[in-house]
Amino acid sequence: MARKARQRPAVENGVLIAANRRARHDYTLEDRLEAGLVLEGWEVKSLRAGRANISEAHVLLKDGEAWLLGAGIQPLPSASTHVQADPTRTRKLLLHKEELRRLIGAVERRGYTLVPLSLYWKRGKAKLEVALAKGRRKVDKRAAEREREWQRERQRLLKSRR
């Protein structure tokens, strides 16, 4: 009997490729937006195979453009030999000018940082969900952990009373 293929969880309008679960722990997320990616052919094939990692990635704003640094897209073993594949190359993010202006203002003036949250497919195109975030201190992380634990315990208590 053949095993069932593992399905990836669906994002609101697409299929998830990779997620940065650590971002929700390390940062307080404020505003989210969707950005397109400029990719090469071998990168698209690797993304379709699910060979991406954005847990160490971050977004940099430079010269009025947004760039994704540190995202790893591993080339497939069957990749073309005439193309030099760089798994951690800097990739340009596609955003509207108004969105870029707003992000630049928030990052430069108010001390926010841009964090990639998830990479997914939407209508055949690779999209990256990016969030404006503030870094959490250790005390804040502990408080958030206590709150999560309390919510779990509360759910258990309510479930047992029924």
C-alpha positions in Angstrom: 0.0 0.0 0.0 1.4 3.4 -1.0 1.8 6.1 1.6 -0.2 9.2 1.2 1.7 12.3 0.0 2.2 14.8 2.8 0.2 17.9 2.1 1.5 21.4 2.9 -0.8 23.6 4.9 -2.5 26.2 2.8 -1.9 29.9 3.3 -5.0 32.1 2.8 -4.9 32.1 -1.0 -2.0 29.8 -1.8 0.1 26.8 -0.9 2.9 27.3 1.7 6.5 26.7 0.6 8.4 27.8 3.7 7.5 29.5 7.0 9.6 31.5 9.5 8.0 30.4 12.7 10.7 31.9 14.8 9.7 35.4 13.8 6.5 35.3 15.8 8.5 34.5 18.9 11.3 37.0 18.4 9.3 40.0 17.2 6.1 41.8 17.8 4.4 41.9 14.4 2.6 45.1 13.4 1.8 45.3 9.7 1.9 42.6 7.1 2.1 42.8 3.3 2.7 40.6 0.3 5.7 41.0 -2.0 6.6 39.3 -5.2 10.1 37.9 -5.8 12.5 38.1 -8.7 13.7 34.6 -9.3 15.7 32.6 -11.7 14.4 29.4 -13.4 16.3 27.0 -11.3 15.0 28.7 -8.1 11.4 28.3 -9.3 11.9 24.6 -9.8 13.5 24.3 -6.4 10.6 26.1 -4.8 8.1 23.8 -6.5 10.1 20.9 -4.9 9.8 22.7 -1.5 13.6 23.3 -1.1 13.5 26.7 0.6 14.4 28.0 4.0 13.6 31.6 5.2 14.2 31.1 8.9 17.6 33.0 8.8 16.4 35.6 6.2 15.8 39.3 6.6 14.7 42.2 4.4 16.9 45.2 3.6 15.8 48.5 2.2 18.5 50.1 0.0 18.2 52.8 -2.6 14.4 52.8 -2.6 14.3 49.0 -3.2 13.6 46.0 -1.0 16.0 43.0 -1.0 15.7 39.6 0.6 19.0 38.5 2.2 19.9 35.1 3.7 17.0 33.1 2.2 18.3 29.6 1.2 16.9 28.0 -2.0 18.8 24.8 -2.5 19.3 23.8 -6.2 17.9 20.5 -7.3 20.5 17.8 -8.1 19.3 17.7 -11.6 19.9 21.4 -12.1 21.6 22.6 -15.3 25.4 22.5 -15.2 25.9 25.7 -17.2 24.2 27.8 -14.5 26.1 28.6 -11.3 23.5 28.3 -8.6 24.0 30.5 -5.5 21.6 29.2 -2.9 21.8 32.4 -0.7 22.0 35.1 -3.3 20.3 38.4 -2.7 16.8 38.5 -4.3 14.8 41.6 -5.1 11.3 42.0 -3.7 8.6 43.5 -5.8 6.5 46.1 -4.0 4.5 49.2 -5.0 6.2 52.6 -4.6 3.7 53.7 -1.9 4.4 50.5 0.1 8.1 51.1 -0.2 7.9 54.7 0.9 5.8 53.7 4.0 8.2 50.9 4.8 11.3 53.1 4.5 9.7 55.7 6.8 8.9 53.1 9.4 12.3 51.4 9.3 14.4 54.6 9.3 12.4 56.9 11.6 10.5 54.6 14.0 13.0 51.8 14.5 11.0 48.9 12.9 12.6 46.0 11.1 11.2 44.0 8.2 10.9 40.2 8.8 9.9 37.6 6.2 7.1 35.4 7.6 6.1 32.9 4.9 6.9 32.0 1.3 4.0 30.6 -0.7 2.4 30.2 -4.2 -0.4 32.5 -5.3 -1.9 32.0 -8.7 1.4 30.4 -10.0 3.7 33.1 -8.6 6.0 32.9 -5.6 5.0 35.5 -3.0 6.7 36.4 0.3 4.7 37.7 3.3 6.7 40.4 5.0 5.9 42.1 8.3 6.9 45.3 10.0 8.1 44.2 13.4 9.7 45.4 16.6 12.2 43.2 18.4 11.1 41.7 21.7 13.2 41.7 24.8 13.6 38.6 26.9 11.1 39.8 29.4 8.5 40.3 26.7 9.1 36.8 25.4 8.5 35.3 28.8 5.3 37.3 29.2 4.1 36.0 25.8 4.9 32.4 26.8 3.0 32.8 30.0 0.0 34.1 28.1 0.1 31.2 25.7 0.3 28.7 28.5 -2.6 30.3 30.2 -4.7 30.2 27.0 -3.9 26.5 26.6 -4.8 25.8 30.2 -8.0 27.8 30.0 -9.1 25.8 26.9 -8.4 22.5 28.7 -10.5 23.7 31.7 -13.4 24.8 29.4 -13.2 21.6 27.5 -13.3 19.4 30.6 -16.4 21.3 32.0 -18.5 20.3 29.0 
